[in-house]
Amino acid sequence: MPTIERTIATATHGRYLVVPAESGAAAPLLVGFHGYAEAAEAQLHRLLAIPGAGRWTIVCVQGLHRFYQRRTDEVIASWMTRQDRELAIADNVAYVDAVVAAAAREWRTAPRTVFAGFSQGVAMAFRAACGVSRRVDGVIAAGGDVPPELEPEALARVKRVVICRGRRDEWYTAEKLADDVRRLRAAGVDVRDVEFEGGHEWSSPVVDAAGEFLAATA
């Protein structure tokens, strides 16, 4: 007998971390997306190190697909796999949209919003920036590429991008960076690309570039 595969929508709960802006006044939103096999805390630590980040309300979203780190038994997560990829993308964008809306309701927020991703989280940051209800003013990206399925009309929703790459990064290659910059500029996006001495990492040059980006966006 043949095996028949089906999919079904189901409700699940996601997890996100919030650090409100230091001032208590209405603040812009900085939304973070972690890399593969990380938890939301990893991206939160990266964003807290950015100069001027205290003026923003920081929201770090954790991927829906949780599992255990074998060596430490720590709970970590990823954004998606090859299986049911298009459905997972739609689920994730709707999830981020709900998180951003919930954060904006609970904390006093200013209109500005920036998404920031590392590694696998870069693709999620771009997909969400192009698909959520709230206007996203910019994306900070390090060590990951712009998803190939995003058309110029979608990318044009993102006005400004800083995209960073370590010169020894074997996964996010110089060729991928050049192609991403070309696609973004063709879509009318203001792009700054930063290459630094290092590998697949969120290092001090990324922190510095992110700080300059936030200062120009706030």
GUTOR-424600 format. One record per atom (N, C-alpha, C): residue number from 1; residue in one letter; x, y, z. Coordinates in steps of 0.001 Angstrom, whole numbers, plus 500000, padded with zeros to 6 digits. Each point is the difference from the previous one (the first is absolute). Layout:
! residues N
R  num  residu    east   north      up
R  NUM       A       X       Y       Z
...
This chain:
! residues 218
R  num  residu    east   north      up
R    1       M  500844  498797  500000
R    1       M  499156  501203  500000
R    1       M  500878  501252  500000
R    2       P  499589  501026  499238
R    2       P  500779  501236  499982
R    2       P  499878  500757  501318
R    3       T  501063  500732  500345
R    3       T  499970  500880  501174
R    3       T  499563  501387  499571
R    4       I  499021  500540  500658
R    4       I  499462  501318  499668
R    4       I  500404  500983  501091
R    5       E  500620  501080  499588
R    5       E  500447  501021  500963
R    5       E  499056  501185  499990
R    6       R  499669  500496  501166
R    6       R  499161  501186  500152
R    6       R  500648  500939  501025
R    7       T  499604  501244  499968
R    7       T  500392  500944  501051
R    7       T  498735  500574  500625
R    8       I  500116  500454  501239
R    8       I  498865  500588  500695
R    8       I  500488  501152  500864
R    9       A  499250  501081  500003
R    9       A  500355  501150  500836
R    9       A  499634  499710  501446
R   10       T  500852  500454  500919
R   10       T  499748  499801  501417
R   10       T  500548  501175  500792
R   11       A  499412  500282  501140
R   11       A  500494  501093  500839
R   11       A  501207  499527  500808
R   12       T  500970  500892  500168
R   12       T  501150  499717  500853
R   12       T  500406  501299  500691
R   13       H  500847  499903  500989
R   13       H  500442  501174  500733
R   13       H  501466  500288  499709
R   14       G  500293  501243  499701
R   14       G  501371  500441  499820
R   14       G  500478  500765  501218
R   15       R  501287  500260  500038
R   15       R  500651  500641  501146
R   15       R  500787  501199  499505
R   16       Y  499894  501114  500729
R   16       Y  500821  501159  499673
R   16       Y  500387  500730  501273
R   17       L  501117  500711  499927
R   17       L  500547  500744  501135
R   17       L  499922  501493  499711
R   18       V  499710  500790  501025
R   18       V  499881  501446  499835
R   18       V  500856  500707  501048
R   19       V  500761  500987  499561
R   19       V  500679  500938  500899
R   19       V  499482  501393  499649
R   20       P  499143  500584  500841
R   20       P  499461  501320  499685
R   20       P  501094  501066  499959
R   21       A  499730  501054  499269
R   21       A  500945  501114  499908
R   21       A  500255  500596  501377
R   22       E  501204  500508  500204
R   22       E  500406  500504  501313
R   22       E  499205  501219  500440
R   23       S  499565  500821  499065
R   23       S  499364  501275  500355
R   23       S  498584  499840  500510
R   24       G  499309  498948  499623
R   24       G  498593  499854  500345
R   24       G  499079  500766  499076
R   25       A  500560  500826  499130
R   25       A  499204  500734  499013
R   25       A  499737  499107  498790
R   26       A  499158  500485  499108
R   26       A  499747  499249  498767
R   26       A  501320  499811  499251
R   27       A  500289  498767  499631
R   27       A  501299  499681  499411
R   27       A  499810  499188  498727
R   28       P  500944  500086  499068
R   28       P  499942  499152  498815
R   28       P  500262  498540  500369
R   29       L  499622  499106  499097
R   29       L  500157  498564  500226
R   29       L  501211  499460  499253
R   30       L  500815  499225  500705
R   30       L  501110  499256  499405
R   30       L  499687  498522  500196
R   31       V  499749  499292  498917
R   31       V  499528  498616  500054
R   31       V  501104  499070  499512
R   32       G  500379  499030  500837
R   32       G  501133  499126  499705
R   32       G  499601  498592  499620
R   33       F  500837  499383  499132
R   33       F  499794  498640  499500
R   33       F  501315  499231  500124
R   34       H  499989  498945  500808
R   34       H  501209  499234  500290
R   34       H  500369  499071  498842
R   35       G  501180  499409  500100
R   35       G  500464  499047  499006
R   35       G  499548  498579  500308
R   36       Y  500400  499074  499123
R   36       Y  499644  498590  500173
R   36       Y  500592  499452  501302
R   37       A  499211  499174  500691
R   37       A  500427  499338  501244
R   37       A  500368  500999  501089
R   38       E  499264  501099  500049
R   38       E  500137  500978  501066
R   38       E  498630  500231  500638
R   39       A  499980  500717  501103
R   39       A  498762  500445  500618
R   39       A  499919  501523  499894
R   40       A  498853  500550  500379
R   40       A  499815  501443  499894
R   40       A  501032  500767  500817
R   41       E  500472  499393  501099
R   41       E  500995  500680  500854
R   41       E  501268  500353  499234
R   42       A  500392  499148  499061
R   42       A  501238  500252  499252
R   42       A  499918  501302  499222
R   43       Q  498881  500206  499307
R   43       Q  499854  501238  499239
R   43       Q  499771  501191  500913
R   44       L  499340  499785  501115
R   44       L  499803  501098  500950
R   44       L  501346  500524  500496
R   45       H  500913  499115  500336
R   45       H  501317  500432  500464
R   45       H  500722  500803  498920
R   46       R  499850  499584  498748
R   46       R  500642  500746  498899
R   46       R  499418  501405  499896
R   47       L  498689  500102  500074
R   47       L  499366  501305  499807
R   47       L  500251  500932  501174
R   48       L  500056  499458  501209
R   48       L  500265  500844  501166
R   48       L  501382  500638  499944
R   49       A  500925  499386  499261
R   49       A  501362  500531  499898
R   49       A  500125  501140  498988
R   50       I  498954  500262  499232
R   50       I  500064  501052  498983
R   50       I  499942  501371  500671
R   51       P  500902  500909  499659
R   51       P  499938  501347  500571
R   51       P  498654  500657  499685
R   52       G  499379  500572  501017
R   52       G  498723  500670  499805
R   52       G  498794  499094  500044
R   53       A  500204  498677  500182
R   53       A  498868  499073  500000
R   53       A  499047  500256  501159
R   54       G  500485  500622  501087
R   54       G  499141  500281  501148
R   54       G  498875  500968  499691
R   55       R  500126  500735  498911
R   55       R  498928  500920  499606
R   55       R  498882  499293  499245
R   56       W  500192  498710  499720
R   56       W  499021  499212  499255
R   56       W  499355  498961  500916
R   57       T  498763  499643  499724
R   57       T  499405  498824  500619
R   57       T  500410  498797  499164
R   58       I  500715  499072  500627
R   58       I  500568  498856  499281
R   58       I  499087  498790  500170
R   59       V  499666  499384  498898
R   59       V  499171  498791  499984
R   59       V  500765  498923  499249
R   60       C  500295  498884  500660
R   60       C  500698  498898  499330
R   60       C  499065  498802  499891
R   61       V  499769  499583  498769
R   61       V  499050  498936  499688
R   61       V  500755  498681  499904
R   62       Q  499443  498956  500592
R   62       Q  500619  498678  499915
R   62       Q  499280  499147  498964
R   63       G  500757  499267  499202
R   63       G  499420  499119  498996
R   63       G  499026  499000  500604
R   64       L  498991  499645  499238
R   64       L  498956  499103  500506
R   64       L  500475  498562  500159
R   65       H  501054  499631  499301
R   65       H  500428  498591  499968
R   65       H  501096  499785  501044
R   66       R  499603  499583  501202
R   66       R  500941  499839  501113
R   66       R  500522  498565  500066
R   67       F  501240  499877  500470
R   67       F  500597  498689  500223
R   67       F  501107  500147  501029
R   68       Y  500611  498893  500376
R   68       Y  501039  500028  501027
R   68       Y  501390  500029  499377
R   69       Q  500867  500817  500595
R   69       Q  501418  499945  499665
R   69       Q  500557  498744  500661
R   70       R  500530  499081  499204
R   70       R  500340  498676  500524
R   70       R  501043  500036  501107
R   71       R  500984  500878  499875
R   71       R  501091  500005  500975
R   71       R  499584  500605  501335
R   72       T  499129  501015  499964
R   72       T  499683  500733  501220
R   72       T  498565  499818  500468
R   73       D  499145  499409  499177
R   73       D  498570  499842  500305
R   73       D  499271  501344  500012
R   74       E  500637  501035  499491
R   74       E  499371  501323  499908
R   74       E  498930  499978  498910
R   75       V  498904  500719  500212
R   75       V  498960  500121  498979
R   75       V  500429  501062  498993
R   76       I  500043  499604  498742
R   76       I  500366  500901  498910
R   76       I  498928  499894  498915
R   77       A  500176  500724  498924
R   77       A  498930  500039  499003
R   77       A  500558  500277  498609
R   78       S  499149  499751  499005
R   78       S  500291  500406  498627
R   78       S  498727  500585  499405
R   79       W  500140  500599  498838
R   79       W  498859  500648  499366
R   79       W  499232  499066  499078
R   80       M  500693  499113  499304
R   80       M  499304  499093  499094
R   80       M  500980  498987  499433
R   81       T  499457  498986  499334
R   81       T  500793  499020  499261
R   81       T  499495  499966  498560
R   82       R  500497  499077  499210
R   82       R  499517  499854  498628
R   82       R  498562  499489  499939
R   83       Q  499577  499292  501040
R   83       Q  498679  499378  499987
R   83       Q  498902  501055  500164
R   84       D  499022  499984  499071
R   84       D  498882  500959  500031
R   84       D  500510  501432  500132
R   85       R  501000  500309  499226
R   85       R  500706  501277  500135
R   85       R  499077  501201  499795
R   86       E  499193  499983  498955
R   86       E  499150  501150  499724
R   86       E  498977  500209  501115
R   87       L  499466  498921  500533
R   87       L  499067  500118  501121
R   87       L  500704  500555  501237
R   88       A  501234  499547  500239
R   88       A  500755  500488  501149
R   88       A  500303  501488  499871
R   89       I  500322  500456  498792
R   89       I  500262  501424  499788
R   89       I  498759  500814  500345
R   90       A  498853  499572  499499
R   90       A  498753  500720  500291
R   90       A  499695  499987  501496
R   91       D  500188  498851  500650
R   91       D  499772  499910  501446
R   91       D  500913  500954  500760
R   92       N  501282  500040  499616
R   92       N  500967  500829  500702
R   92       N  499711  501489  499828
R   93       V  499629  500412  498803
R   93       V  499685  501414  499772
R   93       V  498778  500404  500823
R   94       A  498979  499144  500025
R   94       A  498812  500291  500805
R   94       A  500351  500050  501487
R   95       Y  500878  499131  500428
R   95       Y  500461  499961  501393
R   95       Y  500713  501293  500366
R   96       V  500936  500445  499175
R   96       V  500727  501243  500273
R   96       V  499041  501182  499982
R   97       D  499071  500012  499073
R   97       D  499012  501068  499936
R   97       D  499228  500095  501319
R   98       A  499615  498846  500539
R   98       A  499263  499969  501263
R   98       A  500868  500475  501165
R   99       V  501276  499608  500017
R   99       V  500912  500432  501065
R   99       V  500176  501516  499974
R  100       V  500250  500544  498823
R  100       V  500215  501446  499886
R  100       V  498739  500756  500424
R  101       A  498845  499528  499585
R  101       A  498749  500653  500385
R  101       A  499792  499935  501511
R  102       A  500303  498846  500603
R  102       A  499830  499853  501445
R  102       A  500950  500921  500761
R  103       A  501248  500091  499552
R  103       A  500974  500879  500656
R  103       A  499579  501460  499886
R  104       A  499483  500377  498828
R  104       A  499569  501389  499812
R  104       A  498799  500343  500869
R  105       R  499165  499018  500281
R  105       R  498857  500236  500888
R  105       R  500429  500127  501457
R  106       E  500977  499199  500406
R  106       E  500362  499934  501412
R  106       E  500949  501105  500432
R  107       W  500876  500441  499100
R  107       W  500966  501044  500337
R  107       W  499770  501207  499113
R  108       R  500356  501161  500509
R  108       R  499847  501239  499229
R  108       R  501045  500011  498888
R  109       T  499555  500009  498764
R  109       T  500931  499907  498882
R  109       T  499872  501208  499086
R  110       A  501137  500402  499460
R  110       A  500055  501014  498961
R  110       A  499860  499311  498647
R  111       P  499764  500760  498931
R  111       P  499743  499366  498699
R  111       P  501175  499210  499424
R  112       R  501222  500319  500371
R  112       R  501160  499372  499363
R  112       R  500151  498536  500417
R  113       T  500353  499150  499037
R  113       T  500233  498579  500260
R  113       T  501170  499515  499163
R  114       V  500929  499288  500645
R  114       V  501139  499391  499317
R  114       V  500045  498525  500372
R  115       F  500241  499135  499019
R  115       F  500196  498572  500224
R  115       F  501494  499701  499894
R  116       A  500484  499080  500844
R  116       A  501427  499664  500014
R  116       A  500168  498494  500103
R  117       G  500696  499408  499018
R  117       G  500173  498554  499988
R  117       G  501441  499578  499872
R  118       F  500290  498819  500563
R  118       F  501310  499391  499860
R  118       F  499846  498615  499380
R  119       S  500828  499674  499012
R  119       S  500049  498681  499380
R  119       S  498628  499607  499452
R  120       Q  499429  498881  500452
R  120       Q  498689  499597  499499
R  120       Q  498938  501053  500295
R  121       G  500206  500776  501043
R  121       G  499054  501054  500343
R  121       G  499956  501142  499016
R  122       V  501022  500138  499138
R  122       V  499984  501062  498992
R  122       V  498856  499766  499014
R  123       A  499872  498775  499501
R  123       A  498925  499701  499062
R  123       A  498643  500264  500634
R  124       M  499856  499623  501274
R  124       M  498740  500231  500692
R  124       M  499741  501483  500173
R  125       A  501030  500774  500295
R  125       A  499841  501447  500150
R  125       A  499504  500634  498707
R  126       F  500569  499590  498875
R  126       F  499570  500562  498721
R  126       F  498595  499547  499635
R  127       R  499703  498713  500193
R  127       R  498650  499524  499676
R  127       R  498953  500735  500830
R  128       A  500275  500147  501279
R  128       A  499045  500679  500869
R  128       A  499901  501482  499659
R  129       A  501131  500635  499732
R  129       A  499979  501419  499666
R  129       A  499156  500273  498763
R  130       C  499999  499044  499085
R  130       C  499226  500158  498760
R  130       C  498547  499571  500152
R  131       G  499660  499348  501137
R  131       G  498675  499414  500099
R  131       G  499136  500407  501172
R  132       V  500576  500659  501020
R  132       V  499187  500346  501178
R  132       V  499172  501251  499718
R  133       S  499015  500220  500858
R  133       S  499098  501132  499817
R  133       S  500688  501333  500304
R  134       R  500853  500015  501023
R  134       R  500664  501236  500418
R  134       R  501092  500384  499003
R  135       R  500138  501292  499758
R  135       R  501081  500460  499127
R  135       R  501343  499733  500655
R  136       V  500913  499426  499236
R  136       V  501355  499736  500496
R  136       V  500952  500954  499289
R  137       D  500727  500793  500802
R  137       D  500843  501050  499428
R  137       D  501369  499508  499562
R  138       G  500442  498867  500528
R  138       G  501314  499519  499605
R  138       G  500287  498618  500527
R  139       V  501039  499385  499435
R  139       V  500454  498672  500411
R  139       V  501504  500041  500226
R  140       I  500424  499467  501141
R  140       I  501417  499764  500292
R  140       I  500233  498514  499796
R  141       A  500927  499641  499124
R  141       A  500229  498596  499645
R  141       A  501473  499666  500148
R  142       A  500270  498829  500596
R  142       A  501385  499546  500149
R  142       A  500071  498499  499774
R  143       G  500820  499577  499040
R  143       G  500267  498585  499796
R  143       G  498883  499208  499367
R  144       G  499113  500640  499277
R  144       G  498913  499280  499348
R  144       G  499523  500731  498767
R  145       D  499311  499281  499122
R  145       D  499648  500590  498715
R  145       D  498527  500374  499899
R  146       V  499701  500825  498996
R  146       V  498635  500404  499692
R  146       V  499299  498826  499321
R  147       P  498835  499587  500475
R  147       P  499330  498833  499411
R  147       P  499769  500168  498506
R  148       P  500243  498958  499219
R  148       P  499902  500129  498542
R  148       P  498594  500240  499495
R  149       E  498977  499612  500780
R  149       E  498628  500121  499491
R  149       E  499436  501413  500122
R  150       L  500683  500890  500721
R  150       L  499478  501350  500184
R  150       L  500199  500826  498727
R  151       E  498899  500445  499438
R  151       E  500030  500793  498768
R  151       E  500347  501456  500316
R  152       P  500424  500769  498972
R  152       P  500349  501407  500233
R  152       P  498880  500808  500647
R  153       E  498759  499714  499644
R  153       E  498881  500742  500580
R  153       E  499914  499773  501511
R  154       A  500299  498780  500433
R  154       A  499996  499702  501438
R  154       A  501187  500647  500688
R  155       L  501191  499876  499412
R  155       L  501197  500571  500606
R  155       L  499913  501521  500112
R  156       A  499258  500621  499107
R  156       A  499878  501459  500015
R  156       A  499308  500505  501262
R  157       R  499315  499119  500733
R  157       R  499376  500400  501267
R  157       R  501055  500366  501046
R  158       V  501191  499463  499844
R  158       V  501095  500272  500942
R  158       V  500812  501170  499458
R  159       K  500005  501093  500693
R  159       K  500616  501209  499454
R  159       K  501518  500003  500123
R  160       R  500521  499479  501126
R  160       R  501433  500071  500246
R  160       R  500491  498668  500548
R  161       V  501221  499619  499600
R  161       V  500595  498731  500439
R  161       V  501479  500204  500235
R  162       V  500519  499430  501093
R  162       V  501440  499811  500144
R  162       V  500223  498498  500060
R  163       I  500879  499500  499152
R  163       I  500208  498564  499868
R  163       I  501489  499707  500172
R  164       C  500325  499110  500937
R  164       C  501384  499811  500442
R  164       C  500467  498578  499719
R  165       R  501301  499901  499684
R  165       R  500588  498689  499694
R  165       R  501447  499947  500475
R  166       G  500348  498918  500692
R  166       G  501395  499739  500319
R  166       G  500722  499446  498788
R  167       R  501193  500478  499743
R  167       R  500718  499582  498787
R  167       R  500368  498518  500016
R  168       R  500007  499373  501166
R  168       R  500291  498570  500083
R  168       R  498730  499159  500150
R  169       D  498860  500604  499777
R  169       D  498724  499282  500105
R  169       D  499832  499120  498765
R  170       E  500069  498682  500196
R  170       E  499908  499072  498878
R  170       E  498559  499741  499577
R  171       W  499049  500317  500877
R  171       W  498595  499775  499642
R  171       W  499422  501205  499269
R  172       Y  500136  501175  500596
R  172       Y  499512  501206  499327
R  172       Y  501167  500599  499227
R  173       T  500094  499620  498745
R  173       T  501173  500309  499184
R  173       T  499967  501429  499471
R  174       A  501139  500428  499477
R  174       A  500078  501320  499376
R  174       A  499060  500095  498809
R  175       E  499839  498894  499285
R  175       E  499095  499987  498844
R  175       E  498548  500193  500435
R  176       K  499615  499347  501106
R  176       K  498641  500176  500509
R  176       K  499765  501434  500453
R  177       L  500987  500567  500682
R  177       L  499872  501394  500430
R  177       L  499814  500920  498803
R  178       A  500823  499840  498979
R  178       A  499914  500859  498815
R  178       A  498637  499863  499326
R  179       D  499493  498773  499932
R  179       D  498690  499783  499372
R  179       D  498889  500634  500833
R  180       D  500098  499885  501328
R  180       D  498985  500614  500858
R  180       D  499992  501516  499852
R  181       V  501180  500602  499990
R  181       V  500097  501456  499842
R  181       V  499402  500419  498669
R  182       R  500307  499239  498947
R  182       R  499454  500323  498668
R  182       R  498478  499935  500005
R  183       R  499436  498916  500575
R  183       R  498542  499848  500024
R  183       R  499326  501108  500799
R  184       L  500567  500324  501145
R  184       L  499400  501027  500838
R  184       L  500045  501366  499321
R  185       R  501124  500338  499411
R  185       R  500109  501293  499328
R  185       R  499072  500070  498793
R  186       A  499847  498891  499294
R  186       A  499073  499964  498864
R  186       A  498565  500224  500449
R  187       A  499707  499644  501255
R  187       A  498662  500214  500544
R  187       A  499833  501396  500601
R  188       G  501038  500815  499932
R  188       G  499925  501355  500516
R  188       G  500321  500136  501473
R  189       V  500642  498975  500581
R  189       V  500339  500019  501422
R  189       V  501347  500698  500194
R  190       D  500102  500824  501025
R  190       D  501259  500645  500376
R  190       D  500841  498969  500761
R  191       V  501092  499549  499400
R  191       V  500785  498894  500558
R  191       V  501407  500464  500352
R  192       R  500446  499587  501186
R  192       R  501409  500120  500362
R  192       R  500524  498596  500282
R  193       D  501057  499609  499317
R  193       D  500595  498690  500267
R  193       D  501306  500178  500763
R  194       V  500192  499126  500977
R  194       V  501165  500074  500893
R  194       V  500697  498653  499982
R  195       E  501268  499977  499620
R  195       E  500809  498781  500099
R  195       E  501065  500229  501069
R  196       F  500229  498984  500805
R  196       F  500934  500134  501110
R  196       F  500879  498764  500099
R  197       E  501111  500136  500711
R  197       E  500890  498864  500218
R  197       E  499367  499077  501050
R  198       G  499588  498830  499555
R  198       G  499332  499069  500895
R  198       G  499264  498955  499202
R  199       G  499265  499170  500707
R  199       G  499272  498920  499353
R  199       G  498507  500191  500123
R  200       H  499314  498877  500288
R  200       H  498544  500012  500113
R  200       H  499654  500412  501425
R  201       E  499918  501312  500226
R  201       E  499886  500498  501363
R  201       E  499367  501385  500022
R  202       W  499508  500353  501179
R  202       W  499491  501349  500275
R  202       W  501076  500658  500847
R  203       S  500928  500683  499347
R  203       S  501176  500515  500691
R  203       S  499901  501509  500178
R  204       S  501049  500601  500553
R  204       S  499959  501427  500312
R  204       S  499745  500886  498772
R  205       P  500529  499685  498802
R  205       P  499637  500840  498850
R  205       P  498506  499967  499690
R  206       V  499354  498852  500233
R  206       V  498545  499929  499813
R  206       V  499298  500863  501034
R  207       V  500447  499915  501245
R  207       V  499417  500811  501080
R  207       V  500122  501485  499676
R  208       D  501171  500414  499533
R  208       D  500218  501405  499664
R  208       D  499099  500438  498841
R  209       A  499916  499162  498961
R  209       A  499150  500325  498848
R  209       A  498543  500069  500404
R  210       A  499584  499082  500884
R  210       A  498622  499998  500482
R  210       A  499707  501263  500811
R  211       G  500954  500431  500821
R  211       G  499808  501215  500779
R  211       G  499824  501228  499116
R  212       E  500809  500102  498955
R  212       E  499881  501110  499059
R  212       E  498647  499945  499280
R  213       F  499581  498798  499671
R  213       F  498728  499819  499300
R  213       F  498840  500448  500878
R  214       L  499987  499583  501271
R  214       L  498925  500385  500900
R  214       L  499990  501511  500225
R  215       A  501171  500592  500148
R  215       A  500081  501443  500231
R  215       A  499412  500772  498826
R  216       A  500196  499481  498788
R  216       A  499481  500670  498818
R  216       A  498521  499730  499767
R  217       T  499476  498974  500670
R  217       T  498603  499589  499775
R  217       T  499052  500547  501049
R  218       A  500479  500127  501246
R  218       A  499130  500399  501123
R  218       A  499419  501399  499792
